[in-house]
């Protein structure tokens, strides 16, 4: 038995995802109480996946990475997108390396580009306007 199995969690852990787990985002982000039994309520944002029984607590870094992968800052648009969850030993918390779950795009799916702003209409020069220009 792996000693990591001794500590049960209602949420995905770095040991659950290992070196890489391809998942499909299911639904929108939701809030869940992550406090231990008997402790005061601690609401955190979570996300669920089609292929996992447990949700993942979503931190700001992973949320921003998912937004880049999906091409949307709105979590309501993330459902159906595939991402890879993996154990990253370089994740730090409180100034200490503790390891944690990170996300990335699947290798065959580059991150979606952010939409380009619409081009602005070109302003004609004074020479192009000719006599129609009014001196100031």
Backbone as a printed PyTorch tensor [residue, N CA C, xyz], in Angstrom:
tensor([[[  0.8480,  -1.1760,   0.0000],
         [  0.0000,   0.0000,   0.0000],
         [  0.8930,   1.2380,   0.0000]],

        [[  0.4870,   2.2220,  -0.7940],
         [  1.1880,   3.4980,  -0.8470],
         [  0.7610,   4.3380,   0.3510]],

        [[  1.7210,   4.9700,   1.0470],
         [  1.3910,   5.7570,   2.2390],
         [  0.4900,   6.9380,   1.9210]],

        [[  0.4640,   7.3940,   0.6700],
         [ -0.4170,   8.4980,   0.2870],
         [ -1.8900,   8.0930,   0.3600]],

        [[ -2.1620,   6.7870,   0.3560],
         [ -3.5360,   6.3140,   0.4680],
         [ -4.0630,   6.4230,   1.8970]],

        [[ -3.1740,   6.6220,   2.8530],
         [ -3.6030,   6.7490,   4.2480],
         [ -4.3680,   8.0520,   4.4870]],

        [[ -4.0440,   9.0650,   3.7160],
         [ -4.7080,  10.3590,   3.8600],
         [ -5.7880,  10.4750,   2.7820]],

        [[ -7.0220,  10.3320,   3.1920],
         [ -8.1400,  10.4090,   2.2540],
         [ -8.4970,  11.8750,   1.9900]],

        [[ -8.8320,  12.1930,   0.7650],
         [ -9.2230,  13.5480,   0.4000],
         [-10.4650,  13.4900,  -0.4720]],

        [[-11.3380,  14.4640,  -0.2850],
         [-12.5300,  14.5840,  -1.1270],
         [-12.2170,  15.3080,  -2.4270]],

        [[-10.9720,  15.7560,  -2.5890],
         [-10.5600,  16.5250,  -3.7520],
         [ -9.3320,  15.8750,  -4.3810]],

        [[ -9.1340,  16.1300,  -5.6770],
         [ -7.9670,  15.5820,  -6.3570],
         [ -6.6950,  16.0620,  -5.6790]],

        [[ -5.7210,  15.1630,  -5.5780],
         [ -4.4220,  15.5210,  -5.0400],
         [ -3.3710,  15.2980,  -6.1140]],

        [[ -2.1780,  15.7830,  -5.8590],
         [ -1.0850,  15.6080,  -6.8180],
         [ -0.7830,  14.1360,  -7.0410]],

        [[ -1.0210,  13.3080,  -6.0400],
         [ -0.7610,  11.8670,  -6.1610],
         [ -1.8230,  11.1850,  -7.0250]],

        [[ -3.0270,  11.7720,  -7.0680],
         [ -4.0840,  11.2130,  -7.9170],
         [ -3.7660,  11.3860,  -9.4000]],

        [[ -3.1260,  12.5020,  -9.7630],
         [ -2.9070,  12.8030, -11.1760],
         [ -1.5710,  12.2980, -11.7010]],

        [[ -0.6040,  12.1020, -10.8150],
         [  0.6890,  11.5600, -11.2330],
         [  1.3760,  12.3980, -12.2880]],

        [[  2.0180,  11.7320, -13.2530],
         [  2.7920,  12.4340, -14.2780],
         [  1.9170,  13.0710, -15.3480]],

        [[  0.6630,  12.7090, -15.3890],
         [ -0.2210,  13.3200, -16.3670],
         [ -1.5380,  12.5850, -16.4750]],

        [[ -2.6170,  13.3440, -16.4970],
         [ -3.9620,  12.7810, -16.5850],
         [ -4.7760,  13.6670, -17.5280]],

        [[ -5.1580,  13.1340, -18.6810],
         [ -5.9680,  13.8780, -19.6450],
         [ -7.4130,  13.8810, -19.1680]],

        [[ -7.9860,  15.0690, -19.0130],
         [ -9.3600,  15.1820, -18.5210],
         [-10.1510,  16.1620, -19.3760]],

        [[-11.4750,  16.0370, -19.2900],
         [-12.4010,  16.9250, -19.9780],
         [-13.1490,  17.7220, -18.9230]],

        [[-13.1360,  19.0360, -19.0520],
         [-13.8120,  19.8940, -18.0770],
         [-15.3080,  19.6690, -18.1720]],

        [[-15.9340,  19.5200, -17.0050],
         [-17.3600,  19.2120, -16.9110],
         [-18.0570,  20.3830, -16.2090]],

        [[-18.8830,  21.0940, -16.9150],
         [-19.6600,  22.1640, -16.2900],
         [-18.8350,  23.3780, -15.9260]],

        [[-19.4140,  24.1990, -15.0610],
         [-18.8130,  25.4660, -14.6420],
         [-18.1070,  25.2950, -13.3030]],

        [[-17.3240,  26.2650, -12.9460],
         [-16.6630,  26.3200, -11.6500],
         [-17.7320,  26.5260, -10.5750]],

        [[-17.5310,  25.9430,  -9.4050],
         [-18.4890,  26.0740,  -8.3060],
         [-17.7340,  26.2020,  -6.9920]],

        [[-18.4240,  26.6890,  -5.9570],
         [-17.7930,  26.8130,  -4.6490],
         [-18.1160,  25.5980,  -3.7890]],

        [[-17.1200,  25.1750,  -3.0170],
         [-17.2530,  23.9990,  -2.1610],
         [-16.5460,  24.2900,  -0.8390]],

        [[-17.0810,  23.7590,   0.2440],
         [-16.4430,  23.8880,   1.5430],
         [-15.2860,  22.8870,   1.6010]],

        [[-14.0520,  23.3930,   1.7570],
         [-12.8800,  22.5180,   1.7800],
         [-12.3320,  22.3220,   3.1920]],

        [[-13.0160,  22.8700,   4.1950],
         [-12.5390,  22.7620,   5.5830],
         [-12.6430,  21.3260,   6.0760]],

        [[-11.7460,  20.9740,   6.9700],
         [-11.7960,  19.6530,   7.5990],
         [-13.0280,  19.5800,   8.4970]],

        [[-13.4810,  18.3940,   8.7570],
         [-14.6600,  18.1780,   9.5810],
         [-14.4990,  18.8760,  10.9340]],

        [[-15.5010,  19.6560,  11.3270],
         [-15.4920,  20.3600,  12.6010],
         [-14.8490,  21.7320,  12.5480]],

        [[-14.1380,  22.0610,  11.4580],
         [-13.4970,  23.3710,  11.3150],
         [-14.4790,  24.3690,  10.7060]],

        [[-14.2250,  25.6630,  10.8810],
         [-15.0970,  26.6620,  10.2630],
         [-15.1130,  26.5130,   8.7380]],

        [[-16.2330,  26.8720,   8.1470],
         [-16.4000,  26.7480,   6.7020],
         [-15.3190,  27.5290,   5.9490]],

        [[-14.7670,  26.9140,   4.9030],
         [-13.7650,  27.5460,   4.0450],
         [-14.1590,  27.2620,   2.5910]],

        [[-14.8210,  28.2300,   1.9640],
         [-15.2890,  28.0500,   0.5910],
         [-14.1670,  28.3370,  -0.3920]],

        [[-13.9800,  27.4280,  -1.3500],
         [-12.9940,  27.5900,  -2.4160],
         [-13.6490,  27.1990,  -3.7340]],

        [[-13.1320,  27.7700,  -4.8220],
         [-13.6390,  27.4100,  -6.1340],
         [-13.0870,  26.0530,  -6.5420]],

        [[-13.9370,  25.2390,  -7.1670],
         [-13.5730,  23.8860,  -7.5980],
         [-14.0410,  23.6820,  -9.0350]],

        [[-13.4690,  22.6710,  -9.6540],
         [-13.8220,  22.3220, -11.0220],
         [-13.8980,  20.7990, -11.1170]],

        [[-14.8440,  20.2900, -11.9200],
         [-15.0150,  18.8410, -12.0780],
         [-14.6220,  18.4170, -13.4840]],

        [[-14.2950,  17.1270, -13.5990],
         [-13.8760,  16.5550, -14.8710],
         [-14.6450,  15.2740, -15.1330]],

        [[-14.8910,  14.9950, -16.4020],
         [-15.6140,  13.7890, -16.8000],
         [-14.9030,  12.5250, -16.3020]],

        [[-13.5850,  12.5190, -16.3310],
         [-12.8050,  11.3160, -16.0630],
         [-12.3920,  11.1450, -14.6000]],

        [[-12.7410,  12.0510, -13.7380],
         [-12.3130,  11.9710, -12.3300],
         [-13.5250,  11.9470, -11.4080]],

        [[-13.4300,  11.1600, -10.3600],
         [-14.5260,  11.0650,  -9.3940],
         [-14.5610,  12.2630,  -8.4570]],

        [[-13.3850,  12.8590,  -8.2060],
         [-13.2950,  13.9670,  -7.2590],
         [-13.0350,  15.2730,  -8.0030]],

        [[-13.5570,  16.3850,  -7.4690],
         [-13.2590,  17.6870,  -8.0800],
         [-11.8560,  18.1460,  -7.6920]],

        [[-11.3770,  19.1680,  -8.3810],
         [-10.0840,  19.7640,  -8.0670],
         [-10.3200,  21.1680,  -7.5230]],

        [[ -9.6340,  21.5080,  -6.4370],
         [ -9.6780,  22.8720,  -5.9280],
         [ -8.9040,  23.7260,  -6.9330]],

        [[ -9.5300,  24.8070,  -7.3860],
         [ -8.9660,  25.6340,  -8.4560],
         [ -8.2970,  26.8640,  -7.8660]],

        [[ -6.9850,  26.9800,  -8.0470],
         [ -6.2940,  28.1870,  -7.5930],
         [ -6.1780,  29.1770,  -8.7500]],

        [[ -5.7230,  30.3680,  -8.4440],
         [ -5.6340,  31.4260,  -9.4460],
         [ -4.7080,  31.0610, -10.6030]],

        [[ -3.5610,  30.4770, -10.2980],
         [ -2.6060,  30.1140, -11.3490],
         [ -3.2180,  29.1330, -12.3330]],

        [[ -3.8080,  28.0450, -11.8280],
         [ -4.4160,  27.0610, -12.7210],
         [ -5.6040,  27.6570, -13.4740]],

        [[ -6.3700,  28.5250, -12.8300],
         [ -7.4820,  29.1880, -13.5120],
         [ -6.9990,  30.0200, -14.6880]],

        [[ -5.9130,  30.7560, -14.5050],
         [ -5.3650,  31.5690, -15.5870],
         [ -4.8250,  30.7030, -16.7170]],

        [[ -4.2050,  29.5840, -16.3570],
         [ -3.6890,  28.6690, -17.3860],
         [ -4.8450,  28.0760, -18.1890]],

        [[ -5.9130,  27.6570, -17.4980],
         [ -7.0820,  27.1030, -18.2040],
         [ -7.6990,  28.1570, -19.1120]],

        [[ -7.7660,  29.4070, -18.6590],
         [ -8.3050,  30.4820, -19.4960],
         [ -7.4860,  30.6180, -20.7800]],

        [[ -6.1620,  30.5030, -20.6700],
         [ -5.3150,  30.5700, -21.8580],
         [ -5.5190,  29.3880, -22.7870]],

        [[ -5.6850,  28.2070, -22.2190],
         [ -5.8870,  27.0020, -23.0240],
         [ -7.2160,  27.0620, -23.7640]],

        [[ -8.2650,  27.4910, -23.0650],
         [ -9.6010,  27.4940, -23.6580],
         [ -9.8750,  28.7360, -24.4970]],

        [[ -9.0630,  29.7830, -24.3030],
         [ -9.2880,  31.0220, -25.0340],
         [-10.3860,  31.8750, -24.4330]],

        [[-10.8060,  31.5670, -23.1960],
         [-11.8780,  32.3380, -22.5660],
         [-11.5670,  32.6100, -21.0970]],

        [[-11.7680,  33.8520, -20.6910],
         [-11.6390,  34.2330, -19.2920],
         [-12.8740,  33.8210, -18.4950]],

        [[-13.9340,  33.4270, -19.1810],
         [-15.2000,  33.0450, -18.5420],
         [-15.2450,  31.5340, -18.3330]],

        [[-15.3220,  31.1240, -17.0710],
         [-15.3190,  29.6900, -16.7620],
         [-16.5440,  28.9730, -17.3320]],

        [[-17.6080,  29.7030, -17.6140],
         [-18.8030,  29.0750, -18.2000],
         [-18.5180,  28.5290, -19.6010]],

        [[-17.4350,  28.9850, -20.2350],
         [-17.0960,  28.5340, -21.5920],
         [-16.0770,  27.3930, -21.5870]],

        [[-15.6660,  26.9180, -20.4230],
         [-14.6180,  25.9090, -20.3440],
         [-15.1180,  24.4790, -20.5420]],

        [[-16.3900,  24.2200, -20.3040],
         [-16.9220,  22.8520, -20.3870],
         [-16.6300,  22.2380, -21.7530]],

        [[-16.2020,  20.9780, -21.7330],
         [-15.9110,  20.2510, -22.9580],
         [-14.4630,  20.3510, -23.4050]],

        [[-13.7110,  21.2980, -22.8650],
         [-12.3050,  21.4350, -23.2320],
         [-11.4570,  20.3970, -22.5030]],

        [[-10.4550,  19.8990, -23.1870],
         [ -9.5430,  18.9170, -22.5930],
         [ -8.2900,  19.6350, -22.0920]],

        [[ -7.8300,  19.2020, -20.9140],
         [ -6.5840,  19.6960, -20.3410],
         [ -5.8430,  18.5130, -19.7260]],

        [[ -4.5930,  18.7180, -19.3960],
         [ -3.8100,  17.6900, -18.7180],
         [ -3.5010,  18.1890, -17.3110]],

        [[ -3.8000,  17.3580, -16.3160],
         [ -3.4400,  17.6310, -14.9330],
         [ -2.1690,  16.8550, -14.6410]],

        [[ -1.2150,  17.4590, -13.9310],
         [  0.0100,  16.7380, -13.6090],
         [  0.5770,  17.1950, -12.2710]],

        [[  1.3560,  16.3420, -11.6800],
         [  2.0240,  16.6180, -10.4060],
         [  3.2610,  17.4530, -10.6820]],

        [[  3.2840,  18.6690, -10.1540],
         [  4.4270,  19.5640, -10.3250],
         [  5.1090,  19.7450,  -8.9720]],

        [[  6.2990,  19.1750,  -8.7820],
         [  6.9800,  19.2750,  -7.4970],
         [  7.4970,  20.6740,  -7.1850]],

        [[  7.4550,  21.6020,  -8.1560],
         [  7.9710,  22.9530,  -7.9220],
         [  6.9190,  23.9250,  -7.4050]],

        [[  5.6910,  23.4700,  -7.1960],
         [  4.6490,  24.3500,  -6.6510],
         [  5.0240,  24.7100,  -5.2210]],

        [[  4.9550,  26.0100,  -4.9150],
         [  5.3020,  26.4480,  -3.5560],
         [  4.0840,  27.0440,  -2.8620]],

        [[  4.1100,  26.9930,  -1.5430],
         [  3.0550,  27.5660,  -0.7060],
         [  3.7240,  28.0760,   0.5550]],

        [[  3.4810,  29.3310,   0.8900],
         [  4.0850,  29.9030,   2.0890],
         [  5.6010,  29.9130,   2.0410]],

        [[  6.1580,  30.0590,   0.8380],
         [  7.6030,  30.1100,   0.6960],
         [  8.2950,  28.7620,   0.7270]],

        [[  7.5310,  27.6720,   0.7630],
         [  8.1220,  26.3260,   0.7910],
         [  7.6410,  25.5300,  -0.4130]],

        [[  8.5330,  24.7030,  -0.9470],
         [  8.1360,  23.8040,  -2.0340],
         [  7.3130,  22.6670,  -1.4440]],

        [[  6.0550,  22.5780,  -1.8880],
         [  5.1640,  21.5440,  -1.3690],
         [  4.6510,  20.6300,  -2.4740]],

        [[  4.8210,  21.0360,  -3.7240],
         [  4.2760,  20.2670,  -4.8350],
         [  2.7790,  20.4710,  -4.9450]],

        [[  2.2430,  20.2150,  -6.1090],
         [  0.8100,  20.3780,  -6.3000],
         [  0.4150,  20.0720,  -7.7270]],

        [[ -0.8600,  20.2340,  -7.9910],
         [ -1.4060,  19.9690,  -9.3250],
         [ -1.2370,  21.2180, -10.1810]],

        [[ -0.7530,  21.0200, -11.3940],
         [ -0.7120,  22.0640, -12.4060],
         [ -1.4440,  21.5520, -13.6340]],

        [[ -1.7940,  22.4710, -14.5200],
         [ -2.5030,  22.1150, -15.7460],
         [ -1.6850,  22.5720, -16.9500]],

        [[ -1.9110,  21.9010, -18.0670],
         [ -1.3120,  22.2990, -19.3370],
         [ -2.2330,  21.8480, -20.4550]],

        [[ -1.9930,  22.3720, -21.6420],
         [ -2.7480,  21.9510, -22.8140],
         [ -2.2640,  20.5610, -23.2290]],

        [[ -3.1540,  19.7400, -23.7840],
         [ -2.6940,  18.4610, -24.3390],
         [ -1.6450,  18.7300, -25.4120]],

        [[ -0.7070,  17.8280, -25.5700],
         [  0.4100,  18.0510, -26.5000],
         [ -0.0520,  18.2840, -27.9350]],

        [[ -1.1410,  17.6870, -28.3530],
         [ -1.6190,  17.8580, -29.7310],
         [ -2.5960,  19.0180, -29.8690]],

        [[ -2.7570,  19.8180, -28.8170],
         [ -3.6980,  20.9330, -28.8470],
         [ -3.0010,  22.1890, -28.3200]],

        [[ -2.5570,  23.0810, -29.2220],
         [ -1.9090,  24.2940, -28.7360],
         [ -2.9350,  25.1970, -28.0530]],

        [[ -2.4910,  26.0580, -27.1280],
         [ -3.4320,  26.9710, -26.4860],
         [ -4.1140,  27.8410, -27.5340]],

        [[ -5.3740,  28.1400, -27.3120],
         [ -6.1180,  28.9720, -28.2460],
         [ -5.6680,  30.4180, -28.1100]],

        [[ -5.5120,  31.0700, -29.2400],
         [ -5.1010,  32.4710, -29.2280],
         [ -6.2550,  33.3340, -28.7430]],

        [[ -5.9120,  34.3820, -28.0290],
         [ -6.9290,  35.3280, -27.5920],
         [ -7.4570,  36.0390, -28.8350]],

        [[ -8.7540,  36.3810, -28.8610],
         [ -9.3080,  37.0560, -30.0390],
         [ -8.5780,  38.3780, -30.3010]],

        [[ -8.3210,  38.6400, -31.5800],
         [ -7.6570,  39.8840, -31.9530],
         [ -8.6740,  41.0240, -31.9130]],

        [[ -8.2230,  42.2180, -31.4920],
         [ -9.1510,  43.3450, -31.5050],
         [ -9.5070,  43.6970, -32.9440]],

        [[-10.7080,  44.2160, -33.1310],
         [-11.1380,  44.5970, -34.4720],
         [-10.3010,  45.7720, -34.9470]],

        [[ -9.9400,  45.7780, -36.2400],
         [ -9.1310,  46.8900, -36.7400],
         [ -9.9080,  48.1960, -36.6770]],

        [[ -9.2000,  49.2620, -36.3370],
         [ -9.8120,  50.5860, -36.2760],
         [ -9.8350,  51.1730, -37.6770]],

        [[-10.8580,  51.9580, -38.0040],
         [-10.8920,  52.5730, -39.3390],
         [ -9.6970,  53.5150, -39.5150]],

        [[ -9.1580,  53.5130, -40.7200],
         [ -8.0060,  54.3570, -41.0080],
         [ -8.4720,  55.8010, -41.1460]],

        [[ -7.7160,  56.7130, -40.5430],
         [ -8.0400,  58.1390, -40.6300],
         [ -7.2780,  58.7060, -41.8090]],

        [[ -7.9770,  59.3640, -42.7460],
         [ -7.2840,  59.9190, -43.9150],
         [ -6.3470,  61.0560, -43.4990]],

        [[ -5.2600,  61.1910, -44.2390],
         [ -4.3010,  62.2640, -43.9760],
         [ -4.8300,  63.5660, -44.5570]],

        [[ -4.2180,  64.6990, -44.1670],
         [ -4.6190,  66.0070, -44.6990],
         [ -4.4420,  66.0530, -46.2100]],

        [[ -3.3630,  65.4070, -46.7070],
         [ -3.1180,  65.3950, -48.1520],
         [ -4.2280,  64.6610, -48.8890]],

        [[ -4.7080,  63.5720, -48.3080],
         [ -5.7850,  62.8010, -48.9450],
         [ -7.0910,  63.5760, -48.9410]],

        [[ -7.2920,  64.3850, -47.9030],
         [ -8.5260,  65.1630, -47.8090],
         [ -8.5270,  66.3290, -48.7910]],

        [[ -7.3630,  66.8400, -49.1390],
         [ -7.2540,  67.9460, -50.1120],
         [ -7.9630,  69.1860, -49.6040]],

        [[ -8.8400,  69.7490, -50.4320],
         [ -9.5450,  70.9940, -50.0920],
         [-10.5590,  70.7850, -48.9960]],

        [[-10.9300,  69.5370, -48.7160],
         [-11.9550,  69.2700, -47.7100],
         [-11.4200,  69.4810, -46.2970]],

        [[-10.1050,  69.5760, -46.1500],
         [ -9.5730,  69.7450, -44.7930],
         [ -9.7340,  71.1840, -44.3430]],

        [[ -9.9620,  71.3150, -43.0830],
         [-10.1570,  72.6410, -42.5030],
         [ -8.9530,  72.9530, -41.6450]],

        [[ -8.2250,  74.0420, -41.9160],
         [ -7.0740,  74.3790, -41.0930],
         [ -7.5230,  74.7920, -39.6930]],

        [[ -6.7410,  74.4860, -38.7060],
         [ -7.0930,  74.8380, -37.3190],
         [ -6.4250,  76.1110, -36.9220]]])
